[in-house]
Amino acid sequence: MNFFRRRGRGAGRPMETLGAALVGGLVLAAILAPWAAPADPLRQDLTHRLEAPSARHWMGTDDLGRDVVSRILYGARVSLTVGALAVGLSVLLGTLVGLAGGYFGGWVDAVLMRLVDVLLCFPSIFLILMVIAFLEPNIVHIMAIIGLTSWMGLARLVRAETLSVRDRDFVWAARGLGLSTPRLLTVHILPHVLSPVLVAATLGVGGAVMTESALSFLGLGVQPPSPSWGNMLSAGKDYIHLAWWLTLFPGLAIFLTVLGFNLLGEGLRDRLDPRLSGQ
């Protein structure tokens, strides 16, 4: 059994490298979009609408003659921004709630975990749609909504890790020295729960990208003419039999982005989880 586990861990390193390469490529594409894009992603040219991929337009043009490559490159900026900031908000809330519940215990833990249980009873897409019904759909609101509806699982994870750390000898020693509660939490406990938080955050970016794309596909996310992979898919579905490239390339961009973050997250979990280091 150990033989197969060692082989599995060794074989996983190329996948981790692939994930890092995909994520690095996405970040590079987003940063260099203003210089790498061959055309203005908003410029319309109806004389060249629905052109198939060619030397002039590597991924073709859409129904308004806009260059698909340029729109996908700028769409990477939307995906990265939404993913990073939404997950950042989710990590902040989940970490604070998990630390508080795990460290203080008692009624504090009971109240916070019952709140988590109630929120987990509702599918996240329903929570998102309920909030969007009262807000104007734009990128700022989408980031906030995704972050505010995706922290509950992380809170449980941080709580479990905090429960395993709070009664260790070094924490009792720090208490004996009279350290304040905020210092105990931030200096002595938080560093020991950061590894699973980092893994969960990396995996969460892929989920945030998927959620944003789904909302934009439904017309509830980033609004046209701003390029988003989701609204590109939505516009392309009407021409799927005439212009296959309008759905293939945005869908492929979403797939590779989610795959990259998932592979990177799995690789980080193997490296950072001490329970897997000996397997």
C-alpha positions as a Markdown table, in Angstrom:
| # | Residue | x | y | z |
|---|---|---|---|---|
| 1 | Met | 0.0 | 0.0 | 0.0 |
| 2 | Asn | 2.8 | 2.5 | 0.9 |
| 3 | Phe | 4.5 | 1.6 | -2.4 |
| 4 | Phe | 1.4 | 2.8 | -4.4 |
| 5 | Arg | 1.0 | 5.9 | -2.2 |
| 6 | Arg | 4.6 | 6.9 | -2.9 |
| 7 | Arg | 4.0 | 6.3 | -6.6 |
| 8 | Gly | 0.8 | 8.4 | -6.5 |
| 9 | Arg | 2.6 | 11.3 | -4.8 |
| 10 | Gly | 5.5 | 11.2 | -7.2 |
| 11 | Ala | 3.2 | 11.0 | -10.2 |
| 12 | Gly | 1.2 | 14.0 | -8.9 |
| 13 | Arg | 4.1 | 16.4 | -9.2 |
| 14 | Pro | 3.8 | 16.9 | -13.0 |
| 15 | Met | 0.1 | 17.7 | -12.5 |
| 16 | Glu | 1.1 | 20.3 | -9.9 |
| 17 | Thr | 3.6 | 21.8 | -12.4 |
| 18 | Leu | 0.9 | 21.8 | -15.0 |
| 19 | Gly | -1.5 | 23.6 | -12.7 |
| 20 | Ala | 1.1 | 26.2 | -11.8 |
| 21 | Ala | 1.9 | 26.8 | -15.5 |
| 22 | Leu | -1.8 | 27.2 | -16.3 |
| 23 | Val | -2.4 | 29.7 | -13.5 |
| 24 | Gly | 0.9 | 31.5 | -14.4 |
| 25 | Gly | -0.2 | 31.7 | -18.0 |
| 26 | Leu | -3.6 | 33.1 | -16.9 |
| 27 | Val | -2.0 | 35.8 | -14.7 |
| 28 | Leu | 0.4 | 36.7 | -17.5 |
| 29 | Ala | -2.4 | 37.0 | -20.0 |
| 30 | Ala | -4.4 | 39.2 | -17.7 |
| 31 | Ile | -1.5 | 41.5 | -17.0 |
| 32 | Leu | -0.4 | 41.8 | -20.7 |
| 33 | Ala | -3.9 | 42.0 | -22.2 |
| 34 | Pro | -3.5 | 45.7 | -23.2 |
| 35 | Trp | -0.4 | 44.9 | -25.1 |
| 36 | Ala | -1.0 | 41.3 | -26.2 |
| 37 | Ala | -4.6 | 41.8 | -27.5 |
| 38 | Pro | -4.5 | 42.2 | -31.3 |
| 39 | Ala | -7.5 | 44.6 | -31.3 |
| 40 | Asp | -9.8 | 46.6 | -29.1 |
| 41 | Pro | -12.1 | 44.1 | -27.5 |
| 42 | Leu | -15.0 | 46.6 | -27.8 |
| 43 | Arg | -14.5 | 47.7 | -31.4 |
| 44 | Gln | -17.2 | 46.5 | -33.7 |
| 45 | Asp | -16.7 | 45.8 | -37.4 |
| 46 | Leu | -19.9 | 44.4 | -38.9 |
| 47 | Thr | -18.2 | 43.8 | -42.3 |
| 48 | His | -16.2 | 41.0 | -40.6 |
| 49 | Arg | -18.9 | 39.5 | -38.3 |
| 50 | Leu | -18.8 | 35.8 | -37.6 |
| 51 | Glu | -15.5 | 35.2 | -39.4 |
| 52 | Ala | -14.0 | 31.8 | -38.8 |
| 53 | Pro | -10.5 | 31.6 | -37.2 |
| 54 | Ser | -7.8 | 32.8 | -39.6 |
| 55 | Ala | -4.4 | 34.3 | -39.6 |
| 56 | Arg | -6.0 | 37.7 | -39.1 |
| 57 | His | -8.4 | 36.6 | -36.3 |
| 58 | Trp | -6.9 | 33.6 | -34.6 |
| 59 | Met | -10.1 | 32.7 | -32.8 |
| 60 | Gly | -12.5 | 34.3 | -35.2 |
| 61 | Thr | -14.9 | 37.2 | -34.7 |
| 62 | Asp | -18.3 | 37.4 | -32.9 |
| 63 | Asp | -21.7 | 38.5 | -34.2 |
| 64 | Leu | -20.6 | 42.2 | -34.0 |
| 65 | Gly | -17.2 | 41.7 | -35.6 |
| 66 | Arg | -15.2 | 41.9 | -32.4 |
| 67 | Asp | -12.0 | 39.9 | -32.1 |
| 68 | Val | -12.5 | 36.9 | -29.9 |
| 69 | Val | -8.8 | 36.6 | -28.9 |
| 70 | Ser | -8.9 | 40.2 | -27.5 |
| 71 | Arg | -12.1 | 39.6 | -25.6 |
| 72 | Ile | -10.8 | 36.4 | -24.1 |
| 73 | Leu | -7.6 | 38.1 | -22.9 |
| 74 | Tyr | -9.6 | 40.9 | -21.3 |
| 75 | Gly | -12.0 | 38.3 | -19.9 |
| 76 | Ala | -9.1 | 36.8 | -18.1 |
| 77 | Arg | -8.8 | 40.0 | -16.1 |
| 78 | Val | -12.4 | 39.8 | -15.1 |
| 79 | Ser | -12.0 | 36.1 | -14.0 |
| 80 | Leu | -8.8 | 36.8 | -12.0 |
| 81 | Thr | -10.2 | 39.9 | -10.3 |
| 82 | Val | -13.5 | 38.2 | -9.4 |
| 83 | Gly | -11.7 | 35.0 | -8.3 |
| 84 | Ala | -9.0 | 36.7 | -6.2 |
| 85 | Leu | -11.1 | 39.3 | -4.4 |
| 86 | Ala | -14.1 | 37.1 | -3.9 |
| 87 | Val | -12.0 | 34.3 | -2.4 |
| 88 | Gly | -10.1 | 36.9 | -0.3 |
| 89 | Leu | -13.3 | 38.1 | 1.2 |
| 90 | Ser | -14.4 | 34.5 | 1.8 |
| 91 | Val | -11.1 | 33.6 | 3.4 |
| 92 | Leu | -11.3 | 36.6 | 5.7 |
| 93 | Leu | -14.8 | 35.9 | 6.9 |
| 94 | Gly | -14.3 | 32.1 | 7.2 |
| 95 | Thr | -11.0 | 32.5 | 9.1 |
| 96 | Leu | -12.5 | 35.0 | 11.6 |
| 97 | Val | -15.6 | 32.9 | 12.3 |
| 98 | Gly | -13.6 | 29.7 | 12.5 |
| 99 | Leu | -11.0 | 31.1 | 14.8 |
| 100 | Ala | -13.6 | 32.7 | 17.1 |
| 101 | Gly | -15.7 | 29.5 | 17.3 |
| 102 | Gly | -12.8 | 27.1 | 17.8 |
| 103 | Tyr | -10.9 | 29.2 | 20.3 |
| 104 | Phe | -13.7 | 30.5 | 22.5 |
| 105 | Gly | -16.0 | 27.5 | 22.3 |
| 106 | Gly | -19.2 | 27.4 | 24.4 |
| 107 | Trp | -22.1 | 29.6 | 23.4 |
| 108 | Val | -19.9 | 31.6 | 20.9 |
| 109 | Asp | -19.1 | 28.4 | 19.0 |
| 110 | Ala | -22.7 | 27.2 | 19.2 |
| 111 | Val | -24.1 | 30.5 | 17.8 |
| 112 | Leu | -21.5 | 30.8 | 15.0 |
| 113 | Met | -21.8 | 27.1 | 13.9 |
| 114 | Arg | -25.6 | 27.2 | 13.9 |
| 115 | Leu | -25.4 | 30.3 | 11.7 |
| 116 | Val | -23.1 | 28.3 | 9.4 |
| 117 | Asp | -25.5 | 25.4 | 9.4 |
| 118 | Val | -28.4 | 27.6 | 8.5 |
| 119 | Leu | -26.5 | 29.2 | 5.6 |
| 120 | Leu | -25.4 | 25.8 | 4.3 |
| 121 | Cys | -29.0 | 24.7 | 4.1 |
| 122 | Phe | -29.5 | 27.1 | 1.2 |
| 123 | Pro | -27.7 | 26.3 | -2.1 |
| 124 | Ser | -25.2 | 29.0 | -2.8 |
| 125 | Ile | -26.7 | 29.8 | -6.2 |
| 126 | Phe | -30.1 | 30.6 | -4.5 |
| 127 | Leu | -28.4 | 32.9 | -2.0 |
| 128 | Ile | -26.6 | 34.7 | -4.8 |
| 129 | Leu | -29.8 | 35.1 | -6.9 |
| 130 | Met | -31.6 | 36.4 | -3.8 |
| 131 | Val | -29.0 | 39.1 | -3.3 |
| 132 | Ile | -28.7 | 40.0 | -7.0 |
| 133 | Ala | -32.4 | 40.6 | -7.1 |
| 134 | Phe | -31.9 | 43.7 | -4.9 |
| 135 | Leu | -28.6 | 44.9 | -6.5 |
| 136 | Glu | -27.4 | 46.1 | -9.8 |
| 137 | Pro | -25.4 | 43.4 | -11.6 |
| 138 | Asn | -21.8 | 44.6 | -11.9 |
| 139 | Ile | -18.4 | 43.2 | -11.2 |
| 140 | Val | -18.1 | 44.8 | -7.7 |
| 141 | His | -21.4 | 43.4 | -6.5 |
| 142 | Ile | -20.6 | 40.0 | -8.0 |
| 143 | Met | -17.3 | 39.8 | -6.2 |
| 144 | Ala | -18.9 | 40.8 | -2.9 |
| 145 | Ile | -21.8 | 38.3 | -3.4 |
| 146 | Ile | -19.6 | 35.4 | -4.2 |
| 147 | Gly | -17.4 | 36.1 | -1.2 |
| 148 | Leu | -20.3 | 36.6 | 1.2 |
| 149 | Thr | -21.9 | 33.3 | 0.2 |
| 150 | Ser | -18.9 | 31.0 | 0.1 |
| 151 | Trp | -17.1 | 31.3 | 3.5 |
| 152 | Met | -19.1 | 28.7 | 5.5 |
| 153 | Gly | -17.1 | 25.6 | 4.5 |
| 154 | Leu | -13.8 | 27.4 | 5.3 |
| 155 | Ala | -15.2 | 28.5 | 8.7 |
| 156 | Arg | -15.8 | 24.8 | 9.6 |
| 157 | Leu | -12.3 | 23.9 | 8.4 |
| 158 | Val | -10.6 | 26.7 | 10.4 |
| 159 | Arg | -12.7 | 25.8 | 13.5 |
| 160 | Ala | -11.6 | 22.2 | 13.4 |
| 161 | Glu | -7.9 | 23.2 | 13.0 |
| 162 | Thr | -8.2 | 25.7 | 15.8 |
| 163 | Leu | -9.8 | 23.1 | 18.1 |
| 164 | Ser | -6.7 | 20.9 | 17.5 |
| 165 | Val | -4.3 | 23.7 | 18.3 |
| 166 | Arg | -5.8 | 25.6 | 21.2 |
| 167 | Asp | -4.9 | 23.1 | 23.8 |
| 168 | Arg | -1.3 | 22.4 | 22.8 |
| 169 | Asp | 1.5 | 23.1 | 25.2 |
| 170 | Phe | 2.8 | 26.2 | 23.5 |
| 171 | Val | -0.6 | 27.8 | 23.6 |
| 172 | Trp | -0.9 | 27.1 | 27.3 |
| 173 | Ala | 2.6 | 28.5 | 27.8 |
| 174 | Ala | 1.6 | 31.7 | 25.9 |
| 175 | Arg | -1.5 | 32.0 | 28.1 |
| 176 | Gly | 0.6 | 31.6 | 31.2 |
| 177 | Leu | 2.8 | 34.5 | 30.1 |
| 178 | Gly | -0.3 | 36.7 | 30.0 |
| 179 | Leu | -0.5 | 37.3 | 26.3 |
| 180 | Ser | -3.7 | 38.9 | 25.1 |
| 181 | Thr | -6.3 | 36.9 | 23.2 |
| 182 | Pro | -5.8 | 38.8 | 19.9 |
| 183 | Arg | -2.0 | 38.1 | 20.1 |
| 184 | Leu | -2.7 | 34.4 | 21.0 |
| 185 | Leu | -5.0 | 34.1 | 18.0 |
| 186 | Thr | -2.8 | 35.9 | 15.4 |
| 187 | Val | 0.7 | 34.9 | 16.5 |
| 188 | His | 0.3 | 31.4 | 18.0 |
| 189 | Ile | -2.8 | 29.8 | 16.5 |
| 190 | Leu | -3.4 | 31.4 | 13.1 |
| 191 | Pro | 0.0 | 30.3 | 11.6 |
| 192 | His | -0.9 | 26.7 | 12.4 |
| 193 | Val | -4.2 | 26.9 | 10.4 |
| 194 | Leu | -2.9 | 28.8 | 7.4 |
| 195 | Ser | -1.9 | 25.7 | 5.4 |
| 196 | Pro | -5.4 | 24.3 | 4.9 |
| 197 | Val | -6.7 | 27.9 | 4.4 |
| 198 | Leu | -4.2 | 28.4 | 1.6 |
| 199 | Val | -5.2 | 25.2 | -0.1 |
| 200 | Ala | -8.9 | 26.0 | 0.3 |
| 201 | Ala | -8.4 | 29.5 | -1.1 |
| 202 | Thr | -6.5 | 28.1 | -4.2 |
| 203 | Leu | -9.3 | 25.6 | -4.9 |
| 204 | Gly | -11.9 | 28.3 | -4.2 |
| 205 | Val | -10.7 | 30.6 | -7.0 |
| 206 | Gly | -11.7 | 28.0 | -9.6 |
| 207 | Gly | -15.2 | 27.8 | -8.0 |
| 208 | Ala | -15.5 | 31.6 | -8.0 |
| 209 | Val | -14.6 | 31.7 | -11.7 |
| 210 | Met | -17.2 | 29.1 | -12.5 |
| 211 | Thr | -19.8 | 31.1 | -10.4 |
| 212 | Glu | -19.0 | 34.4 | -12.1 |
| 213 | Ser | -19.2 | 32.7 | -15.6 |
| 214 | Ala | -22.5 | 31.1 | -14.8 |
| 215 | Leu | -24.0 | 34.4 | -13.6 |
| 216 | Ser | -22.7 | 36.3 | -16.6 |
| 217 | Phe | -24.1 | 33.5 | -18.8 |
| 218 | Leu | -27.5 | 34.1 | -17.2 |
| 219 | Gly | -27.2 | 37.9 | -17.7 |
| 220 | Leu | -26.8 | 38.5 | -14.0 |
| 221 | Gly | -23.0 | 39.1 | -13.9 |
| 222 | Val | -20.7 | 41.3 | -15.9 |
| 223 | Gln | -22.8 | 43.2 | -18.4 |
| 224 | Pro | -22.1 | 43.6 | -22.1 |
| 225 | Pro | -20.2 | 45.1 | -23.8 |
| 226 | Ser | -17.6 | 44.4 | -21.2 |
| 227 | Pro | -15.9 | 41.1 | -22.1 |
| 228 | Ser | -16.5 | 38.1 | -19.7 |
| 229 | Trp | -16.2 | 34.5 | -20.6 |
| 230 | Gly | -19.7 | 33.9 | -19.3 |
| 231 | Asn | -21.4 | 36.5 | -21.4 |
| 232 | Met | -19.3 | 35.5 | -24.4 |
| 233 | Leu | -20.7 | 32.0 | -24.0 |
| 234 | Ser | -24.2 | 33.4 | -23.7 |
| 235 | Ala | -23.9 | 35.4 | -26.9 |
| 236 | Gly | -22.3 | 32.5 | -28.7 |
| 237 | Lys | -25.0 | 30.0 | -27.9 |
| 238 | Asp | -27.3 | 31.6 | -30.5 |
| 239 | Tyr | -24.8 | 30.9 | -33.2 |
| 240 | Ile | -23.5 | 27.5 | -32.1 |
| 241 | His | -24.4 | 25.8 | -35.4 |
| 242 | Leu | -22.9 | 28.7 | -37.5 |
| 243 | Ala | -19.9 | 29.8 | -35.4 |
| 244 | Trp | -18.6 | 27.1 | -33.2 |
| 245 | Trp | -15.6 | 29.1 | -32.1 |
| 246 | Leu | -17.8 | 31.6 | -30.1 |
| 247 | Thr | -18.6 | 28.9 | -27.5 |
| 248 | Leu | -15.5 | 26.6 | -27.9 |
| 249 | Phe | -12.8 | 29.2 | -27.0 |
| 250 | Pro | -14.5 | 30.9 | -24.0 |
| 251 | Gly | -15.5 | 27.4 | -22.7 |
| 252 | Leu | -12.0 | 26.2 | -23.1 |
| 253 | Ala | -10.6 | 29.2 | -21.2 |
| 254 | Ile | -13.0 | 28.5 | -18.3 |
| 255 | Phe | -12.0 | 24.8 | -18.3 |
| 256 | Leu | -8.3 | 25.5 | -18.3 |
| 257 | Thr | -8.5 | 28.1 | -15.6 |
| 258 | Val | -10.5 | 25.9 | -13.2 |
| 259 | Leu | -8.3 | 22.9 | -14.0 |
| 260 | Gly | -5.2 | 25.0 | -13.3 |
| 261 | Phe | -6.3 | 26.2 | -9.9 |
| 262 | Asn | -7.6 | 22.7 | -8.9 |
| 263 | Leu | -4.3 | 21.0 | -9.9 |
| 264 | Leu | -2.4 | 23.7 | -8.1 |
| 265 | Gly | -4.6 | 23.4 | -5.0 |
| 266 | Glu | -4.2 | 19.6 | -4.9 |
| 267 | Gly | -0.4 | 20.0 | -5.2 |
| 268 | Leu | -0.3 | 22.5 | -2.4 |
| 269 | Arg | -2.4 | 20.2 | -0.2 |
| 270 | Asp | 0.1 | 17.4 | -0.8 |
| 271 | Arg | 3.0 | 19.6 | 0.1 |
| 272 | Leu | 1.5 | 21.4 | 3.1 |
| 273 | Asp | -0.5 | 18.7 | 4.8 |
| 274 | Pro | 1.8 | 17.0 | 7.3 |
| 275 | Arg | -0.5 | 14.0 | 7.5 |
| 276 | Leu | 0.3 | 13.3 | 3.8 |
| 277 | Ser | 4.0 | 13.8 | 4.0 |
| 278 | Gly | 4.8 | 10.3 | 5.3 |
| 279 | Gln | 2.5 | 8.5 | 2.8 |
